[in-house]
Amino acid sequence: MEVLLNKGKPQVLIIAEGTYPYIRGGVSTWIHDLINGLKDFTFGVVFLGGRREDYEDIKYTLPDNLVYLSTAYLFEEKEQPKPKHIRGEDAAFELIRRMHKNFKNGSMSVPEEILSYRFFTEVVKHEDFLYSKKAWEHIVDMYSNYAIVEPFVDYFWNIRNLHTPLWVVADVAKRMEGLDFDIIHSPSTGYAGFLSSFLKRSSGKPFILTEHGIYTRERKIDLLSAEWLVDKRLFIHKYTGDVSAMRRVWIEFFIRLGSIAYSSANVIVSLFETAKRIQISYGADPQKCVVIPNGVDIGLYSEALKNRQEPLPKVVALIGRVVPIKDVKTFIKAIKLLVEKIPDAEGWVVGPTDEDPEYYEECLNLVKVLGLENKVKFLGFQRTVEILPKVGVLTLTSISEGMPFIVLEGFAGGVPCVATDVGSCRQLIYGGLNQEDVALGRAGEVVPVRDANALAESYARLLTDQTFWKNCQEVALKRVRRFYSRETFLENYKNLYGGYLNGRHSL
């Protein structure tokens, strides 16, 4: 762990996994806006990254009330403990066996001892996990019971690689033992939620969990399509419809991390009602769950609204990171269909391209194969307020989302949206908070995931039907101003933080 900034006590310590301040995007924007908007609070950020070389410089101007910043990397290659003969503690591995047995039987119960970082730094150290006889016996036993159709060598190395970051997280928690703070706030479960659970237990301070997308579901989507998890089962096993043991191990791992965060958190915040119901289905206590929607700076995006010009630009813009979960390839295919109907239409991809260079290259190749070199443009990161006046339709083609900031920003800038039916997109576009919201009408179109035809048809309708476009724009502006203002969003978190700081909320 490296401390980059330490100029006072952070009242709120945010644990940011793979986001702020090194990656631009919805969650990072949310964190930055939260810190900037609540100037009466001091904040700290612990950034958990993958490998150091995967990140460039800090992408944001750090607010004055951000008084602490540290970084740690979960998958950074470093010298492992030297191999040696270790027997391992019977009692410790009995706890691990009991936990795994609970998980396999459908229980989310985790022994209290394992929720302490000291379990990983003092009881079962990393070298115990890597080299002890007890660890070997446990892995062999798990393999024999649950993964016998897979090659053992693959199972063995997957287990080692999967669990190693837990010792990194425990080491971070140990190093933070002397840091003074009042509240822990994690924008996700996963490793960030796991670290937050450690810090809550060691400090006794309240832990607030806010999930933007449902982390467990997003990791499941990633893992089911991951090419690096090669299915080496025999032919007869591959086509039974079952997920391979390797994928199942990784998926279950993140489900368990999520359950640990849910059980440790004092309050679990979701951005919309559907997400709240999903959290409860994954084991969150309904009594802990609340909904706080995102909000945007209406005044800031009024500049984009004022700068709109006639006629309507024949441009559809996907504003987001070029990564598989955003499904940029389906967007490209939809633009191919769109230009067959509207020859002067264009598709813009506005967002960072460096997070997944291989996927970006695949997207470029698809553009070339479809002959869209002059129709699909990758513009890199741009200020949204400057892009919105230049586009006719905003789109979001993701296969998973929470409550996407960009849709609200587009609404505030007067741009209707066509989005896939993920996360809160249906609620944002068609209304859903209450009857008043529904009565406003539609602010665009919602289409099925990975349906290029439906996307293209919706783009074409908005770009050619001026009356429909104007109606959608009017609804978009009314909805964001009435229900999704930045002021309401900040007031909700001001009250949440203040309740714990002033002792109004019970621990």
C-alpha positions as a printed NumPy array, in Angstrom:
array([[  0.   ,   0.   ,   0.   ],
       [  1.256,   3.475,  -0.904],
       [ -0.038,   6.649,   0.748],
       [ -0.099,   9.507,  -1.775],
       [ -1.933,  12.125,   0.264],
       [ -2.305,  12.523,   4.025],
       [ -3.217,  16.011,   5.185],
       [ -5.777,  15.432,   7.893],
       [ -8.487,  13.148,   9.222],
       [-10.992,  11.843,   6.672],
       [-14.465,  11.713,   8.173],
       [-15.657,   9.492,   5.308],
       [-13.279,   6.855,   3.932],
       [-14.299,   5.672,   0.447],
       [-12.979,   2.289,  -0.74 ],
       [-12.839,   2.573,  -4.544],
       [-12.219,  -0.642,  -6.483],
       [-10.861,   0.058,  -9.969],
       [-12.479,   3.497, -10.216],
       [-11.684,   6.901,  -8.705],
       [ -9.395,   8.718,  -9.254],
       [ -7.557,   6.688, -11.941],
       [-10.454,   5.647, -14.183],
       [-13.131,   7.884, -15.679],
       [-16.674,   6.599, -15.712],
       [-20.   ,   6.596, -13.915],
       [-18.841,   5.441, -10.469],
       [-15.781,   7.712, -10.557],
       [-17.978,  10.676, -11.552],
       [-20.31 ,   9.791,  -8.693],
       [-17.456,   9.73 ,  -6.146],
       [-15.951,  12.962,  -7.451],
       [-19.326,  14.728,  -7.401],
       [-20.097,  13.443,  -3.902],
       [-16.808,  14.754,  -2.496],
       [-17.073,  18.078,  -4.346],
       [-20.694,  18.555,  -3.343],
       [-20.263,  17.887,   0.383],
       [-17.627,  20.446,   1.267],
       [-18.521,  20.308,   4.961],
       [-17.127,  16.767,   5.169],
       [-13.553,  15.58 ,   4.743],
       [-12.979,  12.474,   2.645],
       [-10.353,   9.83 ,   2.104],
       [-10.054,   7.369,  -0.784],
       [ -8.403,   3.947,  -0.778],
       [ -7.943,   2.909,  -4.418],
       [ -7.812,  -0.843,  -5.051],
       [ -6.461,  -1.595,  -8.517],
       [ -5.528,  -4.684, -10.485],
       [ -1.93 ,  -4.175, -11.57 ],
       [ -0.027,  -0.908, -11.248],
       [  0.843,  -0.876, -14.959],
       [ -2.854,  -0.926, -15.898],
       [ -3.357,   2.648, -14.696],
       [ -1.986,   5.959, -15.88 ],
       [ -2.084,   9.272, -14.014],
       [ -4.891,  10.546, -11.822],
       [ -7.764,  11.597, -14.097],
       [ -9.414,  14.164, -11.814],
       [ -8.459,  17.397, -10.085],
       [ -8.557,  16.299,  -6.472],
       [-10.993,  18.346,  -4.324],
       [ -9.604,  20.299,  -1.379],
       [-11.68 ,  18.285,   1.08 ],
       [-10.061,  15.039,  -0.113],
       [ -7.439,  14.783,   2.624],
       [ -6.275,  11.17 ,   2.273],
       [ -5.443,   8.994,  -0.743],
       [ -3.725,   5.615,  -0.823],
       [ -3.347,   2.893,  -3.459],
       [ -2.961,  -0.865,  -3.387],
       [ -2.791,  -3.384,  -6.242],
       [ -4.398,  -6.79 ,  -5.905],
       [ -2.7  ,  -8.614,  -8.772],
       [  0.679,  -6.942,  -8.86 ],
       [  3.424,  -9.472,  -9.376],
       [  5.769,  -9.564,  -6.464],
       [  8.017, -12.083,  -4.834],
       [  5.989, -14.855,  -3.214],
       [  6.95 , -16.349,   0.147],
       [  9.68 , -18.937,  -0.357],
       [  8.421, -22.544,  -0.43 ],
       [  8.89 , -24.474,   2.785],
       [  7.341, -27.381,   4.637],
       [  4.336, -26.216,   6.693],
       [  1.789, -28.465,   8.315],
       [ -0.953, -25.887,   8.854],
       [ -3.301, -25.348,  11.803],
       [ -6.097, -27.908,  12.153],
       [ -8.502, -25.434,  13.801],
       [ -7.967, -22.767,  11.158],
       [ -8.607, -25.052,   8.218],
       [-11.594, -26.535,  10.016],
       [-13.095, -23.028,   9.961],
       [-12.435, -22.803,   6.226],
       [-13.973, -26.234,   5.628],
       [-17.032, -25.247,   7.655],
       [-17.43 , -22.036,   5.694],
       [-17.189, -23.823,   2.333],
       [-19.639, -26.476,   3.515],
       [-22.098, -23.746,   4.496],
       [-21.73 , -22.139,   1.066],
       [-22.284, -25.421,  -0.76 ],
       [-25.426, -26.012,   1.306],
       [-26.79 , -22.6  ,   0.314],
       [-25.986, -20.784,   3.551],
       [-24.197, -17.428,   3.479],
       [-22.914, -17.915,   7.026],
       [-19.271, -16.945,   7.554],
       [-17.398, -17.737,  10.803],
       [-16.722, -14.514,  12.71 ],
       [-13.013, -15.293,  12.929],
       [-12.63 , -15.09 ,   9.131],
       [-14.093, -11.558,   9.077],
       [-10.954, -10.272,  10.81 ],
       [ -7.875,  -9.359,   8.782],
       [ -5.844, -11.005,  11.529],
       [ -7.111, -14.394,  10.357],
       [ -5.169, -13.792,   7.115],
       [ -2.119, -12.098,   8.649],
       [ -1.678, -14.243,  11.769],
       [ -3.711, -17.481,  11.646],
       [ -3.622, -18.656,   8.016],
       [ -0.855, -16.604,   6.466],
       [ -0.304, -16.447,   2.723],
       [  2.534, -18.948,   2.967],
       [  0.191, -21.353,   4.82 ],
       [ -2.3  , -21.097,   1.968],
       [  0.424, -21.61 ,  -0.645],
       [  2.524, -24.386,   0.909],
       [  0.901, -26.071,   3.922],
       [ -0.136, -29.695,   3.927],
       [ -3.553, -28.69 ,   5.28 ],
       [ -4.141, -26.302,   2.368],
       [ -3.21 , -29.042,  -0.111],
       [ -5.567, -31.51 ,   1.566],
       [ -8.378, -28.96 ,   1.541],
       [ -7.955, -28.161,  -2.176],
       [ -7.822, -31.874,  -3.053],
       [-10.947, -32.504,  -0.997],
       [-12.845, -29.632,  -2.681],
       [-11.729, -30.825,  -6.106],
       [-12.811, -34.398,  -5.431],
       [-16.261, -33.3  ,  -4.304],
       [-17.057, -30.494,  -6.749],
       [-14.76 , -30.383,  -9.798],
       [-13.664, -33.915, -10.625],
       [-14.471, -33.538, -14.357],
       [-11.918, -30.685, -14.681],
       [ -8.126, -31.112, -14.904],
       [ -6.773, -30.912, -11.359],
       [ -3.845, -28.679, -12.325],
       [ -6.258, -26.031, -13.673],
       [ -8.405, -26.22 , -10.557],
       [ -5.348, -25.946,  -8.284],
       [ -3.956, -22.813,  -9.948],
       [ -7.358, -21.153, -10.239],
       [ -7.919, -21.598,  -6.512],
       [ -4.524, -20.082,  -5.75 ],
       [ -4.992, -17.127,  -8.111],
       [ -8.547, -16.496,  -6.965],
       [ -7.762, -16.307,  -3.265],
       [ -4.38 , -14.537,  -3.289],
       [ -5.93 , -11.01 ,  -3.351],
       [ -7.576, -11.743,   0.   ],
       [ -4.15 , -11.63 ,   1.629],
       [ -3.382,  -8.359,  -0.157],
       [ -6.635,  -6.882,   1.165],
       [ -5.872,  -8.154,   4.665],
       [ -2.425,  -6.558,   4.505],
       [ -3.999,  -3.228,   3.485],
       [ -6.384,  -3.447,   6.451],
       [ -3.465,  -4.153,   8.775],
       [ -1.491,  -1.172,   7.462],
       [ -4.511,   1.092,   7.987],
       [ -4.867,   0.125,  11.636],
       [ -3.699,   3.562,  12.853],
       [ -5.717,   5.666,  10.407],
       [ -8.399,   7.79 ,  12.084],
       [-11.759,   8.073,  10.288],
       [-15.449,   8.087,  11.193],
       [-17.33 ,   6.285,   8.404],
       [-16.42 ,   3.631,   5.827],
       [-18.213,   3.953,   2.48 ],
       [-17.816,   1.433,  -0.337],
       [-19.453,   1.891,  -3.77 ],
       [-19.37 ,  -1.871,  -4.392],
       [-19.119,  -5.303,  -2.815],
       [-16.234,  -7.412,  -4.188],
       [-12.767,  -6.744,  -2.815],
       [-13.762,  -3.197,  -1.791],
       [-16.632,  -4.566,   0.269],
       [-14.319,  -7.199,   1.761],
       [-11.797,  -4.547,   2.843],
       [-14.645,  -2.443,   4.229],
       [-15.8  ,  -5.441,   6.278],
       [-12.305,  -5.816,   7.749],
       [-12.123,  -2.094,   8.574],
       [-15.581,  -2.105,  10.145],
       [-14.624,  -5.001,  12.406],
       [-11.213,  -3.594,  13.401],
       [-12.331,   0.029,  13.913],
       [-15.914,  -0.376,  15.081],
       [-16.907,   2.412,  12.683],
       [-20.111,   2.273,  10.583],
       [-19.935,   0.819,   7.073],
       [-22.172,   2.231,   4.312],
       [-22.455,   0.149,   1.139],
       [-23.73 ,   1.755,  -2.075],
       [-24.066,  -0.536,  -5.095],
       [-24.255,   1.154,  -8.496],
       [-24.477,  -1.986, -10.582],
       [-24.96 ,  -5.275,  -8.773],
       [-21.29 ,  -6.253,  -8.553],
       [-21.981,  -9.98 ,  -8.261],
       [-24.125, -10.029, -11.405],
       [-21.601,  -8.01 , -13.391],
       [-18.744, -10.323, -12.418],
       [-20.944, -13.282, -13.352],
       [-21.507, -11.809, -16.816],
       [-17.769, -11.194, -17.202],
       [-16.877, -14.709, -16.089],
       [-19.414, -16.513, -18.236],
       [-17.892, -14.895, -21.322],
       [-14.236, -14.88 , -20.209],
       [-12.003, -16.515, -22.82 ],
       [ -9.174, -17.099, -20.339],
       [-11.354, -19.589, -18.451],
       [-10.951, -22.397, -20.964],
       [-13.423, -25.266, -20.61 ],
       [-11.3  , -28.448, -20.662],
       [-14.021, -30.889, -19.706],
       [-14.672, -33.941, -21.833],
       [-17.093, -33.518, -24.724],
       [-19.855, -35.382, -22.893],
       [-19.687, -32.902, -19.988],
       [-19.422, -29.684, -22.005],
       [-22.84 , -29.894, -23.57 ],
       [-24.931, -30.786, -20.545],
       [-25.887, -27.128, -20.059],
       [-23.907, -26.85 , -16.821],
       [-21.387, -24.094, -16.179],
       [-17.844, -25.452, -15.943],
       [-16.438, -25.928, -12.463],
       [-13.816, -23.246, -13.073],
       [-16.386, -20.601, -13.944],
       [-18.621, -21.772, -11.108],
       [-15.777, -21.421,  -8.593],
       [-15.089, -17.827,  -9.626],
       [-18.778, -16.891,  -9.713],
       [-19.455, -18.399,  -6.286],
       [-16.398, -16.637,  -4.899],
       [-17.81 , -13.217,  -5.769],
       [-21.251, -14.195,  -4.492],
       [-19.624, -15.001,  -1.129],
       [-17.686, -11.735,  -1.076],
       [-20.97 ,  -9.961,  -1.69 ],
       [-22.665, -11.784,   1.157],
       [-19.854, -10.811,   3.525],
       [-20.256,  -7.131,   2.583],
       [-24.044,  -7.322,   2.96 ],
       [-23.791,  -8.884,   6.411],
       [-21.142,  -6.392,   7.585],
       [-22.73 ,  -3.181,   6.28 ],
       [-24.824,  -1.002,   8.554],
       [-26.867,   0.284,   5.631],
       [-27.106,  -0.967,   2.034],
       [-27.947,   1.704,  -0.523],
       [-29.29 ,   0.938,  -3.984],
       [-30.024,   3.443,  -6.725],
       [-33.452,   2.138,  -7.68 ],
       [-36.097,  -0.282,  -6.409],
       [-35.3  ,  -3.166,  -8.759],
       [-31.672,  -3.151,  -7.598],
       [-32.86 ,  -3.225,  -3.991],
       [-34.924,  -6.337,  -4.706],
       [-31.922,  -7.998,  -6.384],
       [-29.717,  -7.229,  -3.368],
       [-32.286,  -8.84 ,  -1.096],
       [-32.391, -11.904,  -3.372],
       [-28.604, -12.187,  -2.915],
       [-28.97 , -12.198,   0.862],
       [-29.097,  -8.535,   1.906],
       [-31.192,  -7.836,   5.018],
       [-34.313,  -5.926,   3.84 ],
       [-34.196,  -3.869,   7.045],
       [-30.819,  -2.455,   6.017],
       [-31.797,  -1.57 ,   2.451],
       [-32.637,   1.956,   1.306],
       [-32.87 ,   3.671,  -2.087],
       [-31.013,   6.898,  -2.911],
       [-31.187,   7.782,  -6.63 ],
       [-28.346,   9.531,  -8.407],
       [-28.65 ,  13.189,  -9.299],
       [-27.004,  15.563, -11.76 ],
       [-26.143,  19.247, -11.815],
       [-29.062,  20.651, -13.813],
       [-27.417,  24.072, -14.038],
       [-24.236,  22.682, -15.539],
       [-26.05 ,  20.86 , -18.318],
       [-28.307,  23.803, -19.087],
       [-25.264,  25.089, -20.982],
       [-25.52 ,  22.079, -23.292],
       [-29.235,  22.722, -23.746],
       [-28.652,  26.371, -24.681],
       [-26.009,  25.39 , -27.233],
       [-28.267,  23.059, -29.216],
       [-28.792,  24.131, -32.818],
       [-31.202,  23.298, -35.631],
       [-31.527,  21.109, -37.587],
       [-31.339,  18.005, -35.427],
       [-27.881,  16.405, -35.818],
       [-28.097,  12.952, -37.421],
       [-25.687,  11.651, -34.786],
       [-26.229,   8.834, -32.29 ],
       [-23.698,   8.939, -29.45 ],
       [-22.693,   6.133, -27.112],
       [-20.923,   7.889, -24.241],
       [-19.038,   5.38 , -22.133],
       [-15.969,   3.206, -21.769],
       [-15.072,   0.909, -24.65 ],
       [-15.378,  -2.357, -22.741],
       [-17.399,  -5.554, -23.342],
       [-20.079,  -4.806, -20.745],
       [-21.033,  -1.673, -22.743],
       [-21.554,  -3.902, -25.838],
       [-20.071,  -1.436, -28.296],
       [-20.127,  -4.11 , -31.004],
       [-23.938,  -4.228, -31.043],
       [-23.946,  -0.428, -31.302],
       [-21.7  ,  -0.644, -34.361],
       [-24.019,  -3.203, -35.955],
       [-27.012,  -0.961, -35.235],
       [-25.302,   1.969, -36.95 ],
       [-24.758,  -0.232, -40.011],
       [-28.522,  -0.801, -40.164],
       [-29.244,   2.868, -39.449],
       [-27.149,   4.263, -42.317],
       [-28.995,   1.962, -44.701],
       [-32.122,   3.965, -43.765],
       [-30.505,   7.363, -43.164],
       [-27.31 ,   7.582, -45.277],
       [-26.016,  10.764, -43.602],
       [-26.342,   9.369, -40.045],
       [-23.264,   8.788, -37.882],
       [-22.445,   6.869, -34.716],
       [-20.015,   8.327, -32.185],
       [-18.329,   6.371, -29.419],
       [-17.275,   8.898, -26.804],
       [-15.177,   7.496, -23.994],
       [-11.828,   6.021, -22.949],
       [-10.455,   3.254, -25.17 ],
       [ -7.495,   2.179, -23.038],
       [ -9.228,   0.045, -20.397],
       [ -9.513,  -3.009, -22.668],
       [ -7.22 ,  -2.474, -25.693],
       [ -8.022,  -5.904, -27.141],
       [-11.763,  -5.217, -27.169],
       [-11.169,  -1.765, -28.663],
       [ -9.154,  -3.362, -31.472],
       [-11.977,  -5.836, -32.099],
       [-14.419,  -2.922, -32.374],
       [-12.159,  -1.159, -34.885],
       [-11.95 ,  -4.339, -36.945],
       [-15.74 ,  -4.665, -36.927],
       [-16.082,  -1.087, -38.173],
       [-13.708,  -1.897, -41.01 ],
       [-15.437,  -5.174, -41.908],
       [-18.821,  -3.396, -42.077],
       [-17.412,  -0.553, -44.167],
       [-18.252,   2.081, -41.56 ],
       [-14.906,   3.888, -41.411],
       [-16.571,   7.226, -42.19 ],
       [-19.69 ,   6.556, -40.14 ],
       [-18.519,   5.248, -36.759],
       [-16.067,   7.519, -34.964],
       [-14.17 ,   6.834, -31.752],
       [-13.626,  10.23 , -30.139],
       [-12.032,   9.205, -26.842],
       [-12.879,  11.027, -23.638],
       [-14.745,  14.303, -24.114],
       [-16.574,  16.658, -21.784],
       [-20.191,  15.517, -21.893],
       [-21.493,  19.082, -21.713],
       [-19.625,  19.842, -24.945],
       [-20.696,  16.676, -26.799],
       [-24.428,  16.719, -26.053],
       [-25.327,  19.75 , -28.241],
       [-23.759,  17.975, -31.227],
       [-25.827,  14.773, -31.057],
       [-29.429,  13.935, -31.829],
       [-29.786,  10.763, -29.785],
       [-27.944,   9.428, -26.759],
       [-27.665,   5.66 , -26.507],
       [-26.624,   3.043, -24.017],
       [-26.246,  -0.519, -25.312],
       [-24.909,  -2.165, -22.151],
       [-25.636,  -5.717, -21.068],
       [-25.587,  -4.635, -17.401],
       [-25.955,  -1.284, -15.639],
       [-27.018,   0.271, -12.383],
       [-28.388,   3.795, -12.665],
       [-26.277,   5.251, -15.487],
       [-25.218,   8.836, -14.902],
       [-24.929,   9.476, -18.599],
       [-28.678,   9.038, -19.175],
       [-29.427,  11.692, -16.535],
       [-26.756,  13.985, -17.962],
       [-28.241,  13.558, -21.419],
       [-31.723,  14.372, -20.098],
       [-30.424,  17.53 , -18.41 ],
       [-28.825,  18.507, -21.732],
       [-32.092,  17.927, -23.592],
       [-31.157,  14.729, -25.441],
       [-33.567,  11.742, -25.573],
       [-32.082,   8.291, -24.992],
       [-32.367,   4.827, -26.506],
       [-31.152,   2.24 , -23.997],
       [-31.151,  -1.491, -23.466],
       [-33.468,  -2.855, -20.802],
       [-30.882,  -3.068, -18.026],
       [-30.572,  -1.558, -14.566],
       [-32.784,   1.484, -14.063],
       [-32.971,   2.414, -17.762],
       [-36.651,   1.515, -18.071],
       [-37.441,   3.579, -14.975],
       [-35.445,   6.544, -16.267],
       [-36.865,   6.518, -19.794],
       [-40.473,   5.443, -19.188],
       [-40.865,   6.592, -15.581],
       [-41.327,   4.39 , -12.539],
       [-40.647,   6.216,  -9.282],
       [-44.34 ,   6.965,  -8.756],
       [-47.525,   7.719, -10.672],
       [-46.461,  11.306, -11.305],
       [-43.243,  10.051, -12.894],
       [-45.047,   7.514, -15.081],
       [-47.585,  10.146, -16.165],
       [-44.818,  12.289, -17.652],
       [-44.43 ,   9.758, -20.482],
       [-41.39 ,   8.499, -22.337],
       [-38.037,  10.204, -22.77 ],
       [-36.852,   7.841, -25.508],
       [-36.989,   4.115, -26.146],
       [-36.042,   0.948, -24.262],
       [-35.029,  -2.104, -26.331],
       [-33.872,  -5.668, -25.6  ],
       [-30.192,  -6.386, -24.928],
       [-28.06 ,  -7.16 , -28.014],
       [-30.873,  -6.31 , -30.452],
       [-29.212,  -4.261, -33.204],
       [-32.421,  -4.132, -35.246],
       [-34.472,  -2.668, -32.401],
       [-31.735,  -0.13 , -31.674],
       [-31.558,   0.962, -35.31 ],
       [-35.335,   1.314, -35.58 ],
       [-35.473,   3.45 , -32.442],
       [-32.579,   5.633, -33.617],
       [-34.292,   6.135, -36.981],
       [-37.62 ,   7.086, -35.407],
       [-36.092,   9.732, -33.169],
       [-33.918,  11.162, -35.939],
       [-36.781,  11.437, -38.45 ],
       [-39.906,  12.109, -36.355],
       [-39.447,  15.681, -35.128],
       [-42.642,  15.679, -33.057],
       [-41.707,  12.453, -31.266],
       [-38.192,  13.757, -30.606],
       [-39.534,  17.028, -29.161],
       [-41.97 ,  15.182, -26.913],
       [-39.189,  12.904, -25.637],
       [-36.949,  15.898, -25.001],
       [-39.655,  17.657, -23.011],
       [-40.265,  14.567, -20.854],
       [-36.516,  14.084, -20.316],
       [-36.123,  17.64 , -19.039],
       [-39.159,  17.442, -16.753],
       [-38.131,  14.079, -15.293],
       [-34.545,  14.964, -14.468],
       [-35.5  ,  18.341, -12.993],
       [-38.299,  16.902, -10.874],
       [-36.754,  13.681,  -9.599],
       [-32.989,  13.518, -10.211],
       [-31.412,  16.798,  -9.152],
       [-27.95 ,  16.955,  -7.657],
       [-29.281,  18.943,  -4.697],
       [-31.599,  16.124,  -3.615],
       [-28.862,  13.51 ,  -4.085],
       [-26.372,  15.47 ,  -1.953],
       [-28.946,  16.233,   0.746],
       [-29.695,  12.516,   1.095],
       [-26.016,  11.66 ,   1.664],
       [-25.498,  14.665,   3.912],
       [-28.282,  13.339,   6.128],
       [-26.953,   9.763,   5.975],
       [-23.403,  10.756,   6.952],
       [-24.634,  13.271,   9.528],
       [-26.825,  10.665,  11.173],
       [-23.819,   8.464,  11.956],
       [-21.532,  11.344,  12.89 ],
       [-24.129,  12.787,  15.262],
       [-25.187,   9.461,  16.736],
       [-28.702,   9.494,  15.28 ],
       [-28.195,   6.152,  13.508],
       [-27.658,   2.995,  15.505],
       [-24.591,   0.848,  14.859]])
